[in-house]
Amino acid sequence: MSLPENPENPREDTEAHDSALRRLDAARTDQRQKSEAHDATHDPVEEREAATDLAEANEELAAREAWVKWIERGY
């Protein structure tokens, strides 16, 4: 009987984990871009839209982080 490569976290290196990490990376990139766009905005109307976009990106990033943790912990 063979043991998993990482007995502490047998779910790492699975397709689901790899996919979750790719999506987390994409969410981080999106959040960073939205943050930079928000910081660069000076028009009040554009600033409001940029703030909404940034809030959505922050929520997506938090969800992706939680999903990776969920997969890694094996819940």
PyMOL Python script that loads the backbone (N, CA, C, O; Angstrom):
from pymol import cmd

cmd.read_pdbstr("""\
ATOM      1  N   MET A   1       0.845  -1.175   0.000  1.00  0.00           N
ATOM      2  CA  MET A   1       0.000   0.000   0.000  1.00  0.00           C
ATOM      3  C   MET A   1       0.889   1.237   0.000  1.00  0.00           C
ATOM      4  O   MET A   1       1.778   1.366   0.841  1.00  0.00           O
ATOM      5  N   SER A   2       0.652   2.142  -0.938  1.00  0.00           N
ATOM      6  CA  SER A   2       1.477   3.348  -1.005  1.00  0.00           C
ATOM      7  C   SER A   2       0.807   4.478  -0.242  1.00  0.00           C
ATOM      8  O   SER A   2      -0.418   4.588  -0.192  1.00  0.00           O
ATOM      9  N   LEU A   3       1.645   5.306   0.347  1.00  0.00           N
ATOM     10  CA  LEU A   3       1.152   6.453   1.091  1.00  0.00           C
ATOM     11  C   LEU A   3       1.050   7.654   0.162  1.00  0.00           C
ATOM     12  O   LEU A   3       1.786   7.741  -0.821  1.00  0.00           O
ATOM     13  N   PRO A   4       0.139   8.589   0.465  1.00  0.00           N
ATOM     14  CA  PRO A   4       0.067   9.797  -0.347  1.00  0.00           C
ATOM     15  C   PRO A   4       1.388  10.564  -0.258  1.00  0.00           C
ATOM     16  O   PRO A   4       2.107  10.461   0.735  1.00  0.00           O
ATOM     17  N   GLU A   5       1.700  11.330  -1.305  1.00  0.00           N
ATOM     18  CA  GLU A   5       2.933  12.106  -1.316  1.00  0.00           C
ATOM     19  C   GLU A   5       3.014  13.044  -0.125  1.00  0.00           C
ATOM     20  O   GLU A   5       4.078  13.190   0.476  1.00  0.00           O
ATOM     21  N   ASN A   6       1.930  13.666   0.218  1.00  0.00           N
ATOM     22  CA  ASN A   6       1.880  14.599   1.340  1.00  0.00           C
ATOM     23  C   ASN A   6       0.807  14.122   2.305  1.00  0.00           C
ATOM     24  O   ASN A   6      -0.359  14.492   2.161  1.00  0.00           O
ATOM     25  N   PRO A   7       1.179  13.310   3.284  1.00  0.00           N
ATOM     26  CA  PRO A   7       0.170  12.754   4.182  1.00  0.00           C
ATOM     27  C   PRO A   7      -0.568  13.803   4.998  1.00  0.00           C
ATOM     28  O   PRO A   7      -1.682  13.555   5.459  1.00  0.00           O
ATOM     29  N   GLU A   8       0.041  14.979   5.184  1.00  0.00           N
ATOM     30  CA  GLU A   8      -0.638  16.034   5.925  1.00  0.00           C
ATOM     31  C   GLU A   8      -1.747  16.669   5.098  1.00  0.00           C
ATOM     32  O   GLU A   8      -2.727  17.173   5.647  1.00  0.00           O
ATOM     33  N   ASN A   9      -1.594  16.644   3.791  1.00  0.00           N
ATOM     34  CA  ASN A   9      -2.582  17.245   2.916  1.00  0.00           C
ATOM     35  C   ASN A   9      -2.711  16.420   1.650  1.00  0.00           C
ATOM     36  O   ASN A   9      -2.125  16.770   0.625  1.00  0.00           O
ATOM     37  N   PRO A  10      -3.458  15.347   1.699  1.00  0.00           N
ATOM     38  CA  PRO A  10      -3.576  14.481   0.524  1.00  0.00           C
ATOM     39  C   PRO A  10      -4.343  15.109  -0.632  1.00  0.00           C
ATOM     40  O   PRO A  10      -4.368  14.538  -1.722  1.00  0.00           O
ATOM     41  N   ARG A  11      -4.965  16.256  -0.431  1.00  0.00           N
ATOM     42  CA  ARG A  11      -5.733  16.882  -1.500  1.00  0.00           C
ATOM     43  C   ARG A  11      -4.898  17.830  -2.353  1.00  0.00           C
ATOM     44  O   ARG A  11      -5.362  18.274  -3.403  1.00  0.00           O
ATOM     45  N   GLU A  12      -3.679  18.150  -1.929  1.00  0.00           N
ATOM     46  CA  GLU A  12      -2.822  18.974  -2.768  1.00  0.00           C
ATOM     47  C   GLU A  12      -2.430  18.168  -3.991  1.00  0.00           C
ATOM     48  O   GLU A  12      -2.421  16.937  -3.960  1.00  0.00           O
ATOM     49  N   ASP A  13      -2.111  18.859  -5.053  1.00  0.00           N
ATOM     50  CA  ASP A  13      -1.713  18.242  -6.316  1.00  0.00           C
ATOM     51  C   ASP A  13      -2.851  17.446  -6.957  1.00  0.00           C
ATOM     52  O   ASP A  13      -2.604  16.532  -7.743  1.00  0.00           O
ATOM     53  N   THR A  14      -4.073  17.786  -6.629  1.00  0.00           N
ATOM     54  CA  THR A  14      -5.219  17.203  -7.315  1.00  0.00           C
ATOM     55  C   THR A  14      -5.705  18.215  -8.356  1.00  0.00           C
ATOM     56  O   THR A  14      -5.347  19.392  -8.305  1.00  0.00           O
ATOM     57  N   GLU A  15      -6.503  17.753  -9.275  1.00  0.00           N
ATOM     58  CA  GLU A  15      -7.044  18.655 -10.297  1.00  0.00           C
ATOM     59  C   GLU A  15      -7.867  19.771  -9.656  1.00  0.00           C
ATOM     60  O   GLU A  15      -7.782  20.924 -10.077  1.00  0.00           O
ATOM     61  N   ALA A  16      -8.652  19.438  -8.654  1.00  0.00           N
ATOM     62  CA  ALA A  16      -9.481  20.448  -7.980  1.00  0.00           C
ATOM     63  C   ALA A  16      -8.620  21.495  -7.283  1.00  0.00           C
ATOM     64  O   ALA A  16      -8.926  22.687  -7.328  1.00  0.00           O
ATOM     65  N   HIS A  17      -7.553  21.052  -6.645  1.00  0.00           N
ATOM     66  CA  HIS A  17      -6.663  21.980  -5.944  1.00  0.00           C
ATOM     67  C   HIS A  17      -5.946  22.873  -6.946  1.00  0.00           C
ATOM     68  O   HIS A  17      -5.853  24.085  -6.749  1.00  0.00           O
ATOM     69  N   ASP A  18      -5.442  22.282  -8.012  1.00  0.00           N
ATOM     70  CA  ASP A  18      -4.751  23.060  -9.039  1.00  0.00           C
ATOM     71  C   ASP A  18      -5.687  24.100  -9.654  1.00  0.00           C
ATOM     72  O   ASP A  18      -5.291  25.245  -9.873  1.00  0.00           O
ATOM     73  N   SER A  19      -6.911  23.704  -9.928  1.00  0.00           N
ATOM     74  CA  SER A  19      -7.896  24.625 -10.489  1.00  0.00           C
ATOM     75  C   SER A  19      -8.195  25.756  -9.508  1.00  0.00           C
ATOM     76  O   SER A  19      -8.286  26.918  -9.903  1.00  0.00           O
ATOM     77  N   ALA A  20      -8.346  25.416  -8.245  1.00  0.00           N
ATOM     78  CA  ALA A  20      -8.630  26.429  -7.228  1.00  0.00           C
ATOM     79  C   ALA A  20      -7.476  27.424  -7.124  1.00  0.00           C
ATOM     80  O   ALA A  20      -7.706  28.621  -6.955  1.00  0.00           O
ATOM     81  N   LEU A  21      -6.241  26.941  -7.221  1.00  0.00           N
ATOM     82  CA  LEU A  21      -5.092  27.835  -7.159  1.00  0.00           C
ATOM     83  C   LEU A  21      -5.025  28.751  -8.381  1.00  0.00           C
ATOM     84  O   LEU A  21      -4.682  29.927  -8.261  1.00  0.00           O
ATOM     85  N   ARG A  22      -5.352  28.213  -9.552  1.00  0.00           N
ATOM     86  CA  ARG A  22      -5.374  29.054 -10.765  1.00  0.00           C
ATOM     87  C   ARG A  22      -6.438  30.146 -10.633  1.00  0.00           C
ATOM     88  O   ARG A  22      -6.195  31.300 -10.985  1.00  0.00           O
ATOM     89  N   ARG A  23      -7.593  29.783 -10.135  1.00  0.00           N
ATOM     90  CA  ARG A  23      -8.668  30.760  -9.973  1.00  0.00           C
ATOM     91  C   ARG A  23      -8.325  31.794  -8.903  1.00  0.00           C
ATOM     92  O   ARG A  23      -8.677  32.967  -9.028  1.00  0.00           O
ATOM     93  N   LEU A  24      -7.642  31.352  -7.860  1.00  0.00           N
ATOM     94  CA  LEU A  24      -7.195  32.282  -6.828  1.00  0.00           C
ATOM     95  C   LEU A  24      -6.190  33.273  -7.412  1.00  0.00           C
ATOM     96  O   LEU A  24      -6.267  34.470  -7.134  1.00  0.00           O
ATOM     97  N   ASP A  25      -5.256  32.786  -8.213  1.00  0.00           N
ATOM     98  CA  ASP A  25      -4.273  33.659  -8.843  1.00  0.00           C
ATOM     99  C   ASP A  25      -4.961  34.673  -9.756  1.00  0.00           C
ATOM    100  O   ASP A  25      -4.599  35.850  -9.762  1.00  0.00           O
ATOM    101  N   ALA A  26      -5.940  34.225 -10.518  1.00  0.00           N
ATOM    102  CA  ALA A  26      -6.683  35.128 -11.406  1.00  0.00           C
ATOM    103  C   ALA A  26      -7.444  36.179 -10.592  1.00  0.00           C
ATOM    104  O   ALA A  26      -7.504  37.344 -10.986  1.00  0.00           O
ATOM    105  N   ALA A  27      -8.017  35.775  -9.471  1.00  0.00           N
ATOM    106  CA  ALA A  27      -8.751  36.714  -8.619  1.00  0.00           C
ATOM    107  C   ALA A  27      -7.804  37.741  -8.013  1.00  0.00           C
ATOM    108  O   ALA A  27      -8.159  38.914  -7.895  1.00  0.00           O
ATOM    109  N   ARG A  28      -6.605  37.317  -7.628  1.00  0.00           N
ATOM    110  CA  ARG A  28      -5.611  38.259  -7.097  1.00  0.00           C
ATOM    111  C   ARG A  28      -5.210  39.278  -8.157  1.00  0.00           C
ATOM    112  O   ARG A  28      -5.101  40.471  -7.875  1.00  0.00           O
ATOM    113  N   THR A  29      -4.993  38.801  -9.372  1.00  0.00           N
ATOM    114  CA  THR A  29      -4.623  39.688 -10.466  1.00  0.00           C
ATOM    115  C   THR A  29      -5.737  40.692 -10.730  1.00  0.00           C
ATOM    116  O   THR A  29      -5.477  41.886 -10.877  1.00  0.00           O
ATOM    117  N   ASP A  30      -6.968  40.216 -10.790  1.00  0.00           N
ATOM    118  CA  ASP A  30      -8.109  41.084 -11.032  1.00  0.00           C
ATOM    119  C   ASP A  30      -8.252  42.113  -9.917  1.00  0.00           C
ATOM    120  O   ASP A  30      -8.490  43.290 -10.187  1.00  0.00           O
ATOM    121  N   GLN A  31      -8.112  41.684  -8.683  1.00  0.00           N
ATOM    122  CA  GLN A  31      -8.241  42.589  -7.542  1.00  0.00           C
ATOM    123  C   GLN A  31      -7.156  43.658  -7.592  1.00  0.00           C
ATOM    124  O   GLN A  31      -7.429  44.830  -7.333  1.00  0.00           O
ATOM    125  N   ARG A  32      -5.946  43.269  -7.918  1.00  0.00           N
ATOM    126  CA  ARG A  32      -4.836  44.217  -8.009  1.00  0.00           C
ATOM    127  C   ARG A  32      -5.116  45.258  -9.101  1.00  0.00           C
ATOM    128  O   ARG A  32      -4.890  46.451  -8.898  1.00  0.00           O
ATOM    129  N   GLN A  33      -5.603  44.804 -10.247  1.00  0.00           N
ATOM    130  CA  GLN A  33      -5.916  45.711 -11.350  1.00  0.00           C
ATOM    131  C   GLN A  33      -7.048  46.665 -10.978  1.00  0.00           C
ATOM    132  O   GLN A  33      -6.994  47.854 -11.293  1.00  0.00           O
ATOM    133  N   LYS A  34      -8.061  46.147 -10.315  1.00  0.00           N
ATOM    134  CA  LYS A  34      -9.188  46.997  -9.916  1.00  0.00           C
ATOM    135  C   LYS A  34      -8.753  48.011  -8.852  1.00  0.00           C
ATOM    136  O   LYS A  34      -9.228  49.146  -8.840  1.00  0.00           O
ATOM    137  N   SER A  35      -7.858  47.597  -7.972  1.00  0.00           N
ATOM    138  CA  SER A  35      -7.336  48.512  -6.959  1.00  0.00           C
ATOM    139  C   SER A  35      -6.529  49.635  -7.605  1.00  0.00           C
ATOM    140  O   SER A  35      -6.666  50.800  -7.230  1.00  0.00           O
ATOM    141  N   GLU A  36      -5.694  49.285  -8.568  1.00  0.00           N
ATOM    142  CA  GLU A  36      -4.906  50.295  -9.271  1.00  0.00           C
ATOM    143  C   GLU A  36      -5.808  51.245 -10.051  1.00  0.00           C
ATOM    144  O   GLU A  36      -5.566  52.452 -10.072  1.00  0.00           O
ATOM    145  N   ALA A  37      -6.841  50.711 -10.689  1.00  0.00           N
ATOM    146  CA  ALA A  37      -7.782  51.553 -11.432  1.00  0.00           C
ATOM    147  C   ALA A  37      -8.512  52.502 -10.486  1.00  0.00           C
ATOM    148  O   ALA A  37      -8.725  53.671 -10.808  1.00  0.00           O
ATOM    149  N   HIS A  38      -8.889  51.995  -9.326  1.00  0.00           N
ATOM    150  CA  HIS A  38      -9.572  52.829  -8.336  1.00  0.00           C
ATOM    151  C   HIS A  38      -8.658  53.945  -7.860  1.00  0.00           C
ATOM    152  O   HIS A  38      -9.082  55.095  -7.749  1.00  0.00           O
ATOM    153  N   ASP A  39      -7.413  53.611  -7.579  1.00  0.00           N
ATOM    154  CA  ASP A  39      -6.455  54.610  -7.103  1.00  0.00           C
ATOM    155  C   ASP A  39      -6.166  55.680  -8.152  1.00  0.00           C
ATOM    156  O   ASP A  39      -5.881  56.827  -7.806  1.00  0.00           O
ATOM    157  N   ALA A  40      -6.236  55.317  -9.419  1.00  0.00           N
ATOM    158  CA  ALA A  40      -5.914  56.251 -10.499  1.00  0.00           C
ATOM    159  C   ALA A  40      -7.087  57.136 -10.899  1.00  0.00           C
ATOM    160  O   ALA A  40      -6.915  58.074 -11.677  1.00  0.00           O
ATOM    161  N   THR A  41      -8.261  56.856 -10.384  1.00  0.00           N
ATOM    162  CA  THR A  41      -9.466  57.592 -10.780  1.00  0.00           C
ATOM    163  C   THR A  41      -9.579  58.890  -9.998  1.00  0.00           C
ATOM    164  O   THR A  41      -9.334  58.940  -8.792  1.00  0.00           O
ATOM    165  N   HIS A  42      -9.961  59.950 -10.729  1.00  0.00           N
ATOM    166  CA  HIS A  42     -10.143  61.262 -10.091  1.00  0.00           C
ATOM    167  C   HIS A  42     -11.546  61.809 -10.299  1.00  0.00           C
ATOM    168  O   HIS A  42     -11.965  62.722  -9.588  1.00  0.00           O
ATOM    169  N   ASP A  43     -12.262  61.273 -11.245  1.00  0.00           N
ATOM    170  CA  ASP A  43     -13.630  61.703 -11.517  1.00  0.00           C
ATOM    171  C   ASP A  43     -14.579  61.013 -10.536  1.00  0.00           C
ATOM    172  O   ASP A  43     -14.515  59.793 -10.383  1.00  0.00           O
ATOM    173  N   PRO A  44     -15.456  61.766  -9.870  1.00  0.00           N
ATOM    174  CA  PRO A  44     -16.351  61.158  -8.871  1.00  0.00           C
ATOM    175  C   PRO A  44     -17.225  60.029  -9.423  1.00  0.00           C
ATOM    176  O   PRO A  44     -17.421  59.022  -8.743  1.00  0.00           O
ATOM    177  N   VAL A  45     -17.748  60.174 -10.633  1.00  0.00           N
ATOM    178  CA  VAL A  45     -18.594  59.128 -11.209  1.00  0.00           C
ATOM    179  C   VAL A  45     -17.763  57.870 -11.475  1.00  0.00           C
ATOM    180  O   VAL A  45     -18.174  56.760 -11.137  1.00  0.00           O
ATOM    181  N   GLU A  46     -16.602  58.057 -12.078  1.00  0.00           N
ATOM    182  CA  GLU A  46     -15.715  56.916 -12.351  1.00  0.00           C
ATOM    183  C   GLU A  46     -15.211  56.293 -11.053  1.00  0.00           C
ATOM    184  O   GLU A  46     -15.022  55.079 -10.965  1.00  0.00           O
ATOM    185  N   GLU A  47     -14.995  57.142 -10.043  1.00  0.00           N
ATOM    186  CA  GLU A  47     -14.517  56.624  -8.756  1.00  0.00           C
ATOM    187  C   GLU A  47     -15.560  55.715  -8.110  1.00  0.00           C
ATOM    188  O   GLU A  47     -15.217  54.690  -7.521  1.00  0.00           O
ATOM    189  N   ARG A  48     -16.822  56.087  -8.222  1.00  0.00           N
ATOM    190  CA  ARG A  48     -17.906  55.273  -7.669  1.00  0.00           C
ATOM    191  C   ARG A  48     -17.959  53.911  -8.368  1.00  0.00           C
ATOM    192  O   ARG A  48     -18.087  52.871  -7.722  1.00  0.00           O
ATOM    193  N   GLU A  49     -17.860  53.938  -9.690  1.00  0.00           N
ATOM    194  CA  GLU A  49     -17.861  52.689 -10.450  1.00  0.00           C
ATOM    195  C   GLU A  49     -16.633  51.842 -10.121  1.00  0.00           C
ATOM    196  O   GLU A  49     -16.728  50.623  -9.983  1.00  0.00           O
ATOM    197  N   ALA A  50     -15.482  52.501  -9.998  1.00  0.00           N
ATOM    198  CA  ALA A  50     -14.254  51.782  -9.672  1.00  0.00           C
ATOM    199  C   ALA A  50     -14.331  51.177  -8.272  1.00  0.00           C
ATOM    200  O   ALA A  50     -13.817  50.084  -8.033  1.00  0.00           O
ATOM    201  N   ALA A  51     -14.973  51.888  -7.354  1.00  0.00           N
ATOM    202  CA  ALA A  51     -15.134  51.369  -5.992  1.00  0.00           C
ATOM    203  C   ALA A  51     -16.029  50.139  -5.985  1.00  0.00           C
ATOM    204  O   ALA A  51     -15.771  49.178  -5.259  1.00  0.00           O
ATOM    205  N   THR A  52     -17.079  50.171  -6.793  1.00  0.00           N
ATOM    206  CA  THR A  52     -17.967  49.007  -6.900  1.00  0.00           C
ATOM    207  C   THR A  52     -17.223  47.819  -7.494  1.00  0.00           C
ATOM    208  O   THR A  52     -17.334  46.696  -7.001  1.00  0.00           O
ATOM    209  N   ASP A  53     -16.463  48.075  -8.559  1.00  0.00           N
ATOM    210  CA  ASP A  53     -15.671  47.007  -9.182  1.00  0.00           C
ATOM    211  C   ASP A  53     -14.656  46.426  -8.196  1.00  0.00           C
ATOM    212  O   ASP A  53     -14.454  45.213  -8.143  1.00  0.00           O
ATOM    213  N   LEU A  54     -14.021  47.303  -7.419  1.00  0.00           N
ATOM    214  CA  LEU A  54     -13.031  46.849  -6.445  1.00  0.00           C
ATOM    215  C   LEU A  54     -13.688  46.022  -5.339  1.00  0.00           C
ATOM    216  O   LEU A  54     -13.135  45.009  -4.912  1.00  0.00           O
ATOM    217  N   ALA A  55     -14.850  46.444  -4.879  1.00  0.00           N
ATOM    218  CA  ALA A  55     -15.561  45.686  -3.840  1.00  0.00           C
ATOM    219  C   ALA A  55     -15.912  44.286  -4.339  1.00  0.00           C
ATOM    220  O   ALA A  55     -15.770  43.304  -3.611  1.00  0.00           O
ATOM    221  N   GLU A  56     -16.370  44.207  -5.583  1.00  0.00           N
ATOM    222  CA  GLU A  56     -16.683  42.899  -6.162  1.00  0.00           C
ATOM    223  C   GLU A  56     -15.427  42.037  -6.281  1.00  0.00           C
ATOM    224  O   GLU A  56     -15.466  40.838  -6.005  1.00  0.00           O
ATOM    225  N   ALA A  57     -14.319  42.645  -6.688  1.00  0.00           N
ATOM    226  CA  ALA A  57     -13.067  41.900  -6.804  1.00  0.00           C
ATOM    227  C   ALA A  57     -12.583  41.423  -5.438  1.00  0.00           C
ATOM    228  O   ALA A  57     -12.054  40.319  -5.317  1.00  0.00           O
ATOM    229  N   ASN A  58     -12.762  42.252  -4.409  1.00  0.00           N
ATOM    230  CA  ASN A  58     -12.382  41.853  -3.046  1.00  0.00           C
ATOM    231  C   ASN A  58     -13.213  40.662  -2.575  1.00  0.00           C
ATOM    232  O   ASN A  58     -12.688  39.747  -1.941  1.00  0.00           O
ATOM    233  N   GLU A  59     -14.504  40.674  -2.885  1.00  0.00           N
ATOM    234  CA  GLU A  59     -15.378  39.563  -2.499  1.00  0.00           C
ATOM    235  C   GLU A  59     -14.996  38.282  -3.234  1.00  0.00           C
ATOM    236  O   GLU A  59     -14.978  37.201  -2.646  1.00  0.00           O
ATOM    237  N   GLU A  60     -14.694  38.414  -4.514  1.00  0.00           N
ATOM    238  CA  GLU A  60     -14.286  37.244  -5.301  1.00  0.00           C
ATOM    239  C   GLU A  60     -12.982  36.672  -4.761  1.00  0.00           C
ATOM    240  O   GLU A  60     -12.839  35.455  -4.640  1.00  0.00           O
ATOM    241  N   LEU A  61     -12.039  37.536  -4.438  1.00  0.00           N
ATOM    242  CA  LEU A  61     -10.761  37.081  -3.893  1.00  0.00           C
ATOM    243  C   LEU A  61     -10.978  36.357  -2.561  1.00  0.00           C
ATOM    244  O   LEU A  61     -10.393  35.298  -2.334  1.00  0.00           O
ATOM    245  N   ALA A  62     -11.793  36.904  -1.699  1.00  0.00           N
ATOM    246  CA  ALA A  62     -12.071  36.259  -0.409  1.00  0.00           C
ATOM    247  C   ALA A  62     -12.713  34.886  -0.614  1.00  0.00           C
ATOM    248  O   ALA A  62     -12.381  33.931   0.088  1.00  0.00           O
ATOM    249  N   ALA A  63     -13.624  34.791  -1.569  1.00  0.00           N
ATOM    250  CA  ALA A  63     -14.272  33.508  -1.845  1.00  0.00           C
ATOM    251  C   ALA A  63     -13.267  32.494  -2.375  1.00  0.00           C
ATOM    252  O   ALA A  63     -13.297  31.329  -1.979  1.00  0.00           O
ATOM    253  N   ARG A  64     -12.387  32.921  -3.261  1.00  0.00           N
ATOM    254  CA  ARG A  64     -11.374  32.011  -3.817  1.00  0.00           C
ATOM    255  C   ARG A  64     -10.396  31.552  -2.737  1.00  0.00           C
ATOM    256  O   ARG A  64      -9.998  30.388  -2.710  1.00  0.00           O
ATOM    257  N   GLU A  65     -10.010  32.464  -1.850  1.00  0.00           N
ATOM    258  CA  GLU A  65      -9.121  32.085  -0.747  1.00  0.00           C
ATOM    259  C   GLU A  65      -9.796  31.047   0.152  1.00  0.00           C
ATOM    260  O   GLU A  65      -9.173  30.069   0.565  1.00  0.00           O
ATOM    261  N   ALA A  66     -11.063  31.272   0.443  1.00  0.00           N
ATOM    262  CA  ALA A  66     -11.805  30.331   1.290  1.00  0.00           C
ATOM    263  C   ALA A  66     -11.923  28.970   0.616  1.00  0.00           C
ATOM    264  O   ALA A  66     -11.818  27.941   1.283  1.00  0.00           O
ATOM    265  N   TRP A  67     -12.135  28.953  -0.679  1.00  0.00           N
ATOM    266  CA  TRP A  67     -12.273  27.692  -1.407  1.00  0.00           C
ATOM    267  C   TRP A  67     -10.973  26.893  -1.366  1.00  0.00           C
ATOM    268  O   TRP A  67     -10.996  25.680  -1.158  1.00  0.00           O
ATOM    269  N   VAL A  68      -9.850  27.564  -1.562  1.00  0.00           N
ATOM    270  CA  VAL A  68      -8.560  26.861  -1.500  1.00  0.00           C
ATOM    271  C   VAL A  68      -8.367  26.269  -0.102  1.00  0.00           C
ATOM    272  O   VAL A  68      -7.961  25.115   0.031  1.00  0.00           O
ATOM    273  N   LYS A  69      -8.651  27.043   0.921  1.00  0.00           N
ATOM    274  CA  LYS A  69      -8.512  26.537   2.293  1.00  0.00           C
ATOM    275  C   LYS A  69      -9.426  25.343   2.522  1.00  0.00           C
ATOM    276  O   LYS A  69      -9.030  24.366   3.157  1.00  0.00           O
ATOM    277  N   TRP A  70     -10.639  25.419   2.010  1.00  0.00           N
ATOM    278  CA  TRP A  70     -11.592  24.331   2.178  1.00  0.00           C
ATOM    279  C   TRP A  70     -11.060  23.056   1.535  1.00  0.00           C
ATOM    280  O   TRP A  70     -11.118  21.981   2.132  1.00  0.00           O
ATOM    281  N   ILE A  71     -10.548  23.179   0.326  1.00  0.00           N
ATOM    282  CA  ILE A  71      -9.991  22.011  -0.359  1.00  0.00           C
ATOM    283  C   ILE A  71      -8.789  21.468   0.401  1.00  0.00           C
ATOM    284  O   ILE A  71      -8.678  20.260   0.612  1.00  0.00           O
ATOM    285  N   GLU A  72      -7.892  22.355   0.810  1.00  0.00           N
ATOM    286  CA  GLU A  72      -6.672  21.908   1.503  1.00  0.00           C
ATOM    287  C   GLU A  72      -6.956  21.243   2.834  1.00  0.00           C
ATOM    288  O   GLU A  72      -6.239  20.325   3.232  1.00  0.00           O
ATOM    289  N   ARG A  73      -7.977  21.684   3.519  1.00  0.00           N
ATOM    290  CA  ARG A  73      -8.303  21.111   4.829  1.00  0.00           C
ATOM    291  C   ARG A  73      -9.155  19.858   4.706  1.00  0.00           C
ATOM    292  O   ARG A  73      -9.285  19.095   5.664  1.00  0.00           O
ATOM    293  N   GLY A  74      -9.731  19.645   3.540  1.00  0.00           N
ATOM    294  CA  GLY A  74     -10.481  18.421   3.313  1.00  0.00           C
ATOM    295  C   GLY A  74     -11.849  18.374   3.945  1.00  0.00           C
ATOM    296  O   GLY A  74     -12.318  17.305   4.336  1.00  0.00           O
ATOM    297  N   TYR A  75     -12.487  19.501   4.047  1.00  0.00           N
ATOM    298  CA  TYR A  75     -13.829  19.520   4.626  1.00  0.00           C
ATOM    299  C   TYR A  75     -14.843  18.979   3.665  1.00  0.00           C
ATOM    300  O   TYR A  75     -16.030  18.921   3.988  1.00  0.00           O
TER     301      TYR A  75
END
""", "prot")
cmd.dss("prot")
cmd.show_as("cartoon", "prot")
cmd.util.cbc("prot")
cmd.orient("prot")
